[in-house]
């Protein structure tokens, strides 16, 4: 019995020694920066580190319908951790060694990796999990930055007769920069023009503490146009500038009442007790005003008027400019007798 126990002890020590030896030899602890991409579709993601001095990589690829590699600010939680369960087939942690240097973007971020890359060593996870969490880093008027922290727990890597077990492995951190979003739901309102050439459209979010307004001067435009002035084929183009024609995004420290909104946007009277906490103003681009008739045989005739922002740059006192290729400000109904 003593001989049997001694044999078991020797075998156990030998196995642990071999695992630790492989761990030291392969050294899956990388000092390189973590990079990421969505390599096949919007639900497939890769985090990877490359050590081109030793021609090796450590990567995690997984599929998720809830994770977003470029999240919106509202989707980031500082209290909840995203957990990805690893396995040997779909959600994998992979250690590889290569016969030559590789390009991470070409190798990991393409659905068809380069065919001329030779893998000389490969270990794939059989279990474990990836934890993803965020910490606030910095903020400006146009952008917020976060640290995305990637941690591997209870991972086993296997291959070529080797097994490496890690209870904790810090895969690394990466900086995530997210532009402030001006997109929100709200009913588009307008102000009756006072001199026939100055116009305002605006909308508030459901909490009435965020607004998007469009102020412009145009001698040919009319808030309530005649039927002959409406074209469903050719939109009206209004060029934005830094003085008269502007789209302005604002956030407030408290809600604005409907009455205050009319006074604020139509008469330029600031509501008492309400302060602007964030303001972004367009510096270039255009707004297209287009019309779509709901039913030509109706009387009075009804059109849906849509305002679309094109090729715009939003700027603020603090932060990098935000560029927007195309964005629908909103739509309202126009009734023409």
C-alpha positions in Angstrom: 0.0 0.0 0.0 2.8 2.4 0.8 4.5 1.7 -2.5 1.2 2.4 -4.3 0.7 5.7 -2.6 4.3 6.6 -3.3 3.8 5.8 -7.0 0.7 8.0 -7.2 2.6 10.8 -5.5 5.5 10.5 -7.9 3.2 10.5 -11.0 1.2 13.5 -9.6 4.4 15.5 -9.1 5.6 14.5 -12.5 2.4 15.7 -14.2 2.5 19.0 -12.3 6.1 19.4 -13.1 5.5 18.8 -16.8 2.6 21.3 -16.9 4.6 24.0 -15.2 7.5 23.2 -17.5 5.4 23.7 -20.5 4.0 26.9 -19.1 7.4 28.3 -18.5 8.6 27.2 -21.9 5.7 28.6 -23.9 5.1 31.6 -21.6 1.6 32.6 -22.6 2.0 35.9 -20.6 2.4 38.5 -23.3 3.4 42.1 -22.7 2.2 43.3 -26.1 -0.9 45.5 -26.5 -4.3 43.8 -27.1 -6.0 44.6 -30.4 -9.5 43.7 -31.6 -11.7 43.4 -34.6 -14.9 41.8 -35.9 -13.4 39.3 -38.4 -16.4 37.7 -40.1 -19.7 39.3 -39.2 -21.1 41.7 -36.7 -21.5 38.9 -34.1 -18.0 37.4 -34.4 -15.1 39.0 -32.5 -11.4 38.6 -32.0 -9.0 39.9 -29.3 -5.4 39.2 -30.1 -1.8 39.9 -29.0 1.2 39.4 -31.3 4.9 39.0 -30.3 6.7 39.3 -33.6 10.1 39.0 -32.0 9.2 35.4 -31.1 6.7 34.9 -33.9 3.8 33.9 -31.7 0.3 35.1 -30.8 -2.4 34.7 -28.2 -6.0 35.3 -29.4 -9.6 34.9 -28.2 -12.3 34.5 -30.9 -15.9 34.2 -29.9 -19.5 34.7 -31.1 -22.0 36.8 -29.3 -25.3 38.5 -30.1 -25.1 40.8 -27.1 -21.5 42.0 -27.2 -20.5 45.0 -29.3 -16.8 45.7 -30.1 -17.7 49.4 -30.7 -20.5 50.0 -28.1 -22.7 53.0 -27.5 -22.0 54.9 -24.4 -25.4 54.0 -23.0 -24.6 50.2 -23.4 -21.5 50.3 -21.2 -21.8 49.2 -17.6 -19.2 49.7 -14.9 -20.9 47.2 -12.6 -21.7 44.3 -14.8 -19.1 41.9 -16.4 -19.6 40.2 -19.7 -18.6 36.5 -19.5 -17.8 34.4 -22.5 -17.5 30.6 -21.9 -14.6 29.1 -23.7 -14.5 25.7 -25.4 -12.5 23.9 -28.1 -14.7 24.7 -31.1 -16.5 28.0 -31.2 -15.3 30.3 -28.4 -11.6 29.7 -28.3 -8.4 30.9 -26.7 -5.6 30.0 -29.0 -1.8 30.1 -28.5 0.2 29.8 -31.7 3.8 29.9 -32.9 4.7 30.7 -36.5 7.5 30.1 -38.9 7.6 33.8 -39.8 6.1 37.2 -38.7 2.4 37.8 -39.2 0.2 40.9 -39.6 -2.6 40.9 -37.0 -5.1 42.7 -39.2 -4.5 40.4 -42.1 -4.4 37.2 -40.1 -7.1 37.7 -37.4 -9.4 40.3 -38.9 -10.0 38.7 -42.3 -12.5 35.9 -42.9 -9.9 34.3 -45.2 -6.4 34.5 -43.4 -3.2 34.5 -45.5 -2.4 31.0 -46.8 1.4 31.3 -46.6 1.6 31.5 -42.8 3.0 28.3 -41.2 1.9 27.4 -37.7 4.6 25.5 -35.8 2.9 25.2 -32.5 -0.8 25.4 -31.5 -2.6 25.1 -28.2 -6.4 25.5 -28.0 -8.6 26.0 -25.0 -10.8 23.2 -23.7 -12.5 25.2 -21.0 -12.3 28.5 -19.1 -14.0 31.9 -19.5 -13.2 35.4 -20.8 -14.3 38.3 -18.6 -14.8 41.7 -20.2 -15.4 44.8 -18.1 -15.0 48.6 -18.5 -13.6 51.5 -16.5 -14.1 55.2 -17.2 -11.0 56.8 -18.5 -11.7 60.4 -19.7 -14.5 62.5 -21.2 -14.9 65.5 -23.4 -17.8 67.3 -25.1 -17.6 65.1 -28.1 -16.1 61.8 -26.9 -15.8 59.5 -23.9 -13.0 57.1 -23.4 -13.0 53.8 -21.5 -10.6 51.1 -20.6 -11.8 47.6 -21.7 -10.2 45.0 -19.4 -9.9 41.4 -20.6 -9.3 38.7 -18.1 -9.1 34.9 -18.6 -10.0 32.6 -15.7 -9.7 28.8 -15.2 -8.3 28.2 -18.7 -6.8 25.0 -20.0 -4.8 25.1 -23.3 -4.1 21.8 -24.9 -2.3 20.5 -28.0 0.7 18.5 -29.2 0.7 16.4 -26.0 0.9 19.5 -23.8 -1.5 21.1 -21.3 -1.2 24.5 -19.7 -3.6 25.5 -17.0 -4.0 29.1 -15.8 -6.4 30.1 -13.0 -5.9 33.7 -13.9 -4.4 35.3 -17.0 -4.7 39.0 -17.7 -5.1 39.1 -21.4 -4.7 42.9 -21.4 -6.5 46.3 -21.7 -7.5 48.4 -24.7 -8.7 51.9 -25.0 -12.2 52.4 -26.4 -13.1 55.9 -27.7 -16.8 56.5 -28.3 -18.2 59.6 -30.0 -21.2 61.3 -28.4 -24.4 60.1 -30.2 -26.8 62.8 -31.4 -29.3 60.1 -32.3 -32.5 59.9 -30.2 -36.3 59.7 -30.7 -38.4 62.8 -30.5 -41.2 64.6 -32.3 -40.0 67.1 -34.8 -41.4 70.6 -34.2 -41.0 73.9 -36.0 -41.3 77.6 -35.3 -43.4 79.9 -37.4 -41.1 82.3 -39.3 -41.2 85.9 -38.2 -39.7 87.6 -41.3 -40.3 85.0 -43.9 -36.6 83.9 -44.2 -35.6 82.6 -40.8 -36.7 79.1 -39.7 -36.2 76.7 -36.8 -36.9 73.0 -36.5 -36.3 71.2 -33.2 -36.9 68.0 -31.2 -36.5 66.9 -27.6 -35.9 63.4 -26.3 -38.5 61.6 -24.1 -36.9 63.0 -21.0 -36.9 66.6 -22.4 -33.3 67.1 -21.3 -31.7 66.6 -24.8 -32.4 68.6 -27.9 -31.5 68.8 -31.6 -32.3 72.0 -33.4 -31.8 73.3 -37.0 -31.7 77.1 -37.5 -31.3 78.5 -40.9 -32.0 81.4 -43.3 -33.4 80.7 -46.7 -35.5 83.2 -48.8 -37.0 80.4 -51.0 -38.1 78.1 -48.2 -41.5 78.1 -46.4 -42.6 76.3 -43.3 -46.1 75.9 -44.8 -45.3 75.7 -48.6 -47.7 76.0 -51.5 -48.3 72.9 -53.6 -46.3 74.3 -56.5 -43.3 74.8 -54.2 -43.1 71.1 -53.2 -41.1 68.6 -55.2 -41.0 64.9 -54.4 -38.2 64.4 -56.8 -35.7 67.1 -55.9 -34.9 67.9 -52.2 -34.1 71.4 -51.0 -30.4 71.6 -50.1 -29.4 74.0 -47.3 -25.7 74.6 -46.8 -24.5 74.8 -43.2 -22.1 77.4 -41.9 -20.8 78.8 -38.7 -23.2 81.7 -38.4 -26.7 81.5 -39.8 -27.3 77.9 -40.8 -26.5 75.5 -37.9 -27.6 72.2 -36.4 -27.1 72.3 -32.7 -27.1 69.3 -30.2 -27.6 70.2 -26.5 -27.8 68.4 -23.2 -29.4 70.1 -20.2 -29.1 69.5 -16.4 -32.9 69.3 -16.1 -36.0 68.8 -18.2 -37.4 71.6 -20.4 -41.2 72.0 -20.4 -43.1 72.3 -23.6 -43.8 76.0 -23.0 -40.2 76.7 -22.3 -39.2 74.8 -25.4 -41.3 77.0 -27.6 -39.8 80.1 -25.9 -36.3 78.8 -26.1 -36.1 77.6 -29.7 -38.6 80.0 -31.3 -38.0 83.2 -29.3 -34.5 82.6 -28.0 -35.6 83.0 -24.4 -33.5 80.8 -22.1 -35.6 78.9 -19.5 -35.0 79.8 -15.9 -33.2 77.2 -13.8 -32.0 75.2 -16.8 -28.3 75.0 -17.8 -26.6 73.5 -20.9 -24.2 70.8 -19.9 -23.1 69.8 -23.4 -23.3 71.7 -26.7 -22.2 70.5 -30.2 -22.5 72.8 -33.2 -22.3 72.0 -36.9 -19.4 73.7 -38.8 -20.0 72.2 -42.3 -22.2 70.0 -44.3 -25.7 70.2 -45.7 -29.3 69.5 -44.7 -31.6 68.0 -47.3 -35.4 68.8 -47.0 -37.3 66.2 -48.9 -41.1 65.6 -49.4 -43.0 62.3 -49.8 -46.8 62.4 -50.5 -48.9 60.0 -48.6 -51.8 59.8 -51.0 -52.1 62.1 -54.1 -55.9 61.8 -54.2 -56.5 63.1 -50.7 -57.9 66.6 -50.2 -56.2 68.3 -48.5 -53.0 66.8 -49.8 -50.5 65.5 -47.1 -46.8 65.2 -47.4 -44.1 63.8 -45.0 -41.3 66.3 -44.8 -37.9 64.8 -43.8 -34.7 66.6 -42.8 -31.5 64.7 -43.5 -28.1 65.8 -42.4 -25.3 65.0 -44.9 -21.5 65.2 -44.6 -21.6 67.1 -41.4 -18.9 68.0 -38.8 -19.9 68.7 -35.2 -17.5 70.6 -33.0 -17.4 71.7 -29.4 -15.2 73.7 -27.1 -13.6 70.6 -25.7 -13.0 67.5 -27.8 -12.3 66.2 -31.2 -14.8 66.9 -34.0 -17.5 64.3 -34.8 -18.0 63.5 -38.4 -21.5 62.3 -39.7 -22.0 61.0 -43.2 -25.8 60.8 -43.2 -28.3 61.2 -40.4 -32.1 61.8 -40.4 -32.9 64.7 -38.0 -36.6 63.9 -38.2 -39.9 64.2 -40.1 -43.1 66.1 -39.8 -46.4 66.3 -41.7 -47.2 69.1 -44.1 -50.8 69.7 -45.1 -51.5 71.6 -48.3 -54.9 72.7 -49.5 
